[in-house]
Amino acid sequence: MNAWIAIALTAVGCYGVKLLGLSVPDGVLERPLVRRLAALLPVALLAALTAQQTFATAQRELVLDARAAGVAAAAVALVLRAPFLVVIAVAVVVTAGLRALLG
């Protein structure tokens, strides 16, 4: 398939999804269940993306490496109520340190 056709179809699809979201009646969006789901959906998607990027390889294998240790260190920093930039720095330092030590 030509790349430009794929780009055009993707653009039309994105526009359609956006239009569909704008055409939902206000009464549906004001329901408590919909509001609760809309608030939780970004967190769930980010958690799934983080897990997939941390524990999977391009060959769809489950791995435990320096990335997992970095996420664990970040979780500990979050439990200790460290500021967000400190949490990121801890994860980076632990991941980079383990990669340097292991090869």
C-alpha positions as CSV (number, residue, x, y, z in Angstrom):
1,M,0.0,0.0,0.0
2,N,1.2,3.4,-0.8
3,A,2.4,5.4,2.2
4,W,0.3,8.4,1.3
5,I,-2.8,6.4,1.1
6,A,-2.2,5.0,4.6
7,I,-1.5,8.6,5.9
8,A,-4.7,9.9,4.2
9,L,-6.8,7.0,5.7
10,T,-5.3,7.5,9.1
11,A,-6.1,11.3,9.0
12,V,-9.7,10.6,7.9
13,G,-10.0,8.0,10.7
14,C,-8.7,10.4,13.3
15,Y,-11.1,13.1,12.1
16,G,-14.0,10.6,12.2
17,V,-13.2,9.6,15.8
18,K,-12.9,13.2,16.8
19,L,-16.2,14.0,15.1
20,L,-17.9,11.1,16.8
21,G,-16.7,12.3,20.2
22,L,-18.1,15.8,19.6
23,S,-21.4,14.4,18.5
24,V,-22.1,12.6,21.7
25,P,-25.1,14.2,23.5
26,D,-24.3,16.2,26.7
27,G,-26.6,14.0,28.8
28,V,-24.4,11.0,28.1
29,L,-21.3,12.8,29.1
30,E,-22.8,14.0,32.4
31,R,-23.5,10.5,33.7
32,P,-21.4,9.6,36.8
33,L,-20.2,6.3,35.4
34,V,-19.0,8.0,32.2
35,R,-17.2,10.7,34.2
36,R,-15.5,8.2,36.4
37,L,-14.4,6.1,33.4
38,A,-13.1,9.2,31.6
39,A,-11.1,10.1,34.6
40,L,-9.5,6.6,35.0
41,L,-8.9,5.8,31.3
42,P,-5.7,7.9,30.9
43,V,-4.1,6.4,34.0
44,A,-5.0,2.8,32.9
45,L,-3.5,3.4,29.4
46,L,-0.3,5.0,30.8
47,A,0.1,2.0,33.2
48,A,-0.4,-0.5,30.4
49,L,2.1,1.3,28.2
50,T,4.6,1.5,31.0
51,A,4.3,-2.2,31.7
52,Q,4.6,-3.2,28.0
53,Q,7.7,-1.0,27.5
54,T,9.3,-2.3,30.8
55,F,8.7,-6.0,30.6
56,A,8.5,-6.8,26.9
57,T,11.0,-7.0,24.0
58,A,10.5,-6.5,20.3
59,Q,10.2,-10.3,20.0
60,R,7.2,-10.3,22.4
61,E,9.1,-12.0,25.2
62,L,8.8,-11.3,28.9
63,V,12.1,-10.0,30.4
64,L,13.3,-8.7,33.7
65,D,16.3,-6.4,33.2
66,A,17.5,-3.0,34.2
67,R,14.3,-1.3,33.1
68,A,12.3,-3.3,35.7
69,A,14.8,-2.3,38.4
70,G,14.4,1.4,37.3
71,V,10.6,1.2,37.6
72,A,10.9,-0.5,41.0
73,A,13.2,2.2,42.2
74,A,10.8,4.9,40.9
75,A,8.0,3.2,42.8
76,V,10.0,3.3,46.0
77,A,10.7,7.0,45.4
78,L,6.9,7.6,44.9
79,V,6.1,5.7,48.1
80,L,8.6,8.0,49.9
81,R,6.8,11.0,48.4
82,A,9.7,12.3,46.4
83,P,9.1,15.1,43.8
84,F,8.3,13.9,40.3
85,L,11.7,15.0,38.9
86,V,13.5,13.1,41.7
87,V,11.4,10.0,40.8
88,I,12.5,10.3,37.2
89,A,16.1,10.9,38.2
90,V,16.1,7.8,40.5
91,A,14.7,5.6,37.7
92,V,17.3,6.9,35.2
93,V,20.2,6.5,37.6
94,V,19.3,3.0,38.7
95,T,18.6,1.8,35.1
96,A,21.8,3.3,33.7
97,G,23.8,2.0,36.6
98,L,22.6,-1.5,36.2
99,R,23.2,-1.4,32.5
100,A,26.7,-0.2,33.0
101,L,27.4,-2.9,35.6
102,L,25.8,-5.7,33.6
103,G,27.4,-5.0,30.3
